[in-house]
Amino acid sequence: MFTQTPKTSGAAIRKLHSVHSLLIGREFKGEIEVGKARPAFTYSPVSATVANGKLELTGRFTVKAAGQVRKSENVKATLLATQGGLTTAPQAPRGIELTLLGKIPTDGLPATDATGGTGYVGVMYFRLSPLNGRTLGLPFDLSAVQLNGRLNPVDEAARVLQFWYSVAVRALYDSTPDESLAAKSVAEINQLLKV
Amino acid sequence: MQTKQASSRKIYDAIVIGSGASGGMAAKELTERGFEVLLLEAGPPINPKREFSMNKFSFESAYRGYGPPGWKANEQWQQDTAGEFSRHFYIKDTEHPFTTDPGKPFLWVRARILGGKTLHWGRLSWRFSDLDFKAASHDGFDVDWPISYKEIEPYYDKAEEWVGVAGNRDGLWWQPDGKFLPAIPLTCGEQKLKTATEGLGWKLIQPRLAMLTAVKPQHRKYGRAQCHYCGSCGNGCSVGAMFNSISSTLPAANETGRLTLRTNSIVRHITVDNNTGKAKGVAVVDRLTYQELEFSGKVVIVAGSTLESTRLLLNSKSRQHPNGLGNSSGVLGHYLVDHFGGTGASGFLPMLAGRDPVNEDGKSSGIFVPRFRNLDAATKQQKFLRGYGFEGGSAIGAFPGVARRIEGFGSEFKKQVRRWYTAPVALTTRAAMLSRFENFAEIDPGGVVDAWGIPVLRIHIQHSENEREMGKDATASAAEILKKAGAENITLSENLTVPGRIIHELGTARMGDDPKKSVLNKWNQVWDAKNVFVTDGAAFVNSANQNPTLTILALTIRACEYLTEEMKRGNL
């Protein structure tokens, strides 16, 4: 009863709905499950902008499989939504006030872990386009693939980017958007992506 | 045990979604009443012999039970209670997104596996009373439940007898007694806490736990054995002493010969008859093969856990139900609550310091201080409504957690750790969060989906001034108890837990008397589709301050009894 054998799938090309990645340095890195193989991919943003009120990154999508590297340039990553981070907030870069993330606590309500001004982004969910599975050597329809970008930085570049991504999210995706804060954070992100 | 193969051609009497506390109980109740049931579980099956780690010591792992560096933060960052030996009971957050507002995080622990969260739940089994069911009549906030304690009392009895709940008959009107197995004794330090608490005019009782301290025929029949106090309940209880679906309700359902179980079956949406607006079945995607399937049923029981059930209803849009199934009122998704904790106090009991260590953590129970605020005019508070209780205890644990609180190094440090290791004491809050319309879940408007392309939830929730004031009072009261008990080195905890952290998310498909203000009627039946029942925590009107599972089980039994009668009458 508790050990049913799963059925095996057919070989039809299926839509890949999402890929998971970690922010390492300035890049989102992950693996795609293709049967038993797990080709590595990297999304390397080179610029950021605001389009239709959403944060939009542009960069290169690289897949490394069976010793071959395939790339797609000018891939846009539109930030759809985020998941709030938990426990300790990232430290603000030197000279920057943490209050850029919002008032502490939000609306005068009780402080919990990572609420209000101590809130930050734990995961960013992007829609990638355009991506073509065949070009990248992947047996998937990638026409609407979502990049899940987990922010749990273990290096300084990612830590600083997490802070500014969090500020941008606060500025653009809050119920009261803040245009000047958005512009400042996007400018900072662009500086960081250029390095 | 054999299981039948699920068939897309067959019309099942009932389709049950989810195999946790509610789904397991629904499967048992309905199959025993003669229903052919298809039970759909989104996660994999489980083999307890291979996948339970009850007898594994942390020291057997290089990672001491914490797992390899980074696994939690990178793969299961929301699964707060998962450990190295239990991580497979929980979902991978890499595949299961949800979203939140900036600065308002939510912690969502999810189990997609046969047995659901019953594999690792806290086992505390409290009844609600009319102080909870009729809370609005008591203090004027929000609305009452559409049921009273008297109506649900027989179902609490049934649930307790089936599950096996250890506890005492304490005679507290606001914390009703039930059908208990022998209670688990208090430790020495807990006796000190009891004396201190009662010296302040409050109560301290032994927790009511779904653990077998005696084995009755209904337990023995399915091979459940008495608890042997190994203390590793969260890693999977191999002897069935701890209540969970796979040792209890599912074997009972399977024994009837009327259960069909299909694991790895993620329900995308409920399918609807275009003419009647009633459910006709479910659309499923296979978790492993991505194959799309449909199953038909006369009745659909939604028991996928509070927020997953609501997500499913919201995703079940059709011509008849354009805003989601059961959402004609616009209430679906709203009134989300969790209990809050975090506030409390801890310290050391000097009279217990330096004694010989004994096994005190194996019982994995502790104490409970039932609510003592806003019970009546004498205990009415000016700054907050409702109330809280304390969980906690004083027990020597395998891991010397006190070391974190002791300063120094070298031999003197070790000496101090050994001395205080036997004397810890702590109280932590379990408090009601007010049910407010503005705390809600919706389908993510940004279009975020999970690994199977199913739209995910965006959760909007934050605590209010009421919780803040209650938390302050709880911290002060906990400190008062510890001081009275003679504790030293008292540390206060003042931050509330992030919503979701207590894993008691409730509401979002509340029951009520008015179809314009609720999703379900008093029988857990969807107002807008009478052959759909939501039997898990989504149905709750408020959280009270007690753990919810026993109430979920009682409501499930009651709903199954009702739908059986309605089916006989041809009303579904």
Interface residues (C-beta under 8 A of the other chain):
Chain A: M1 F2 T3 Q4 P6 K7 T8 S9 G10 R14 K15 H17 S18 H20 L22 L80 A81 T82 Q83 G84 G85 L86 L101 G102 T106 D107 G108 L109 P110 A111 T112 D113 A114 T115 G116 G117 G119 V121 G122 V123 Y125 R127 Q146 N148 R150 N152 V154 S166 V169 R170 Y173 D174 S175
Chain B: M1 Q2 T3 P44 P45 I46 N47 P48 G70 A73 N74 W77 Q78 D93 T94 E95 P97 F98 T99 T100 D101 P102 G103 K104 P105 F106 L107 L114 I246 L250 P251 N254 L261 R262 T263 N264 D286 L288 T289 Y290 Q291 G342 D444 P445 G446 G447 V448 V449 D450 A451 W452 G453 R458 Q462 H463 S464 E465 E467 R468 G471 N495 L496 T497 V498 P499
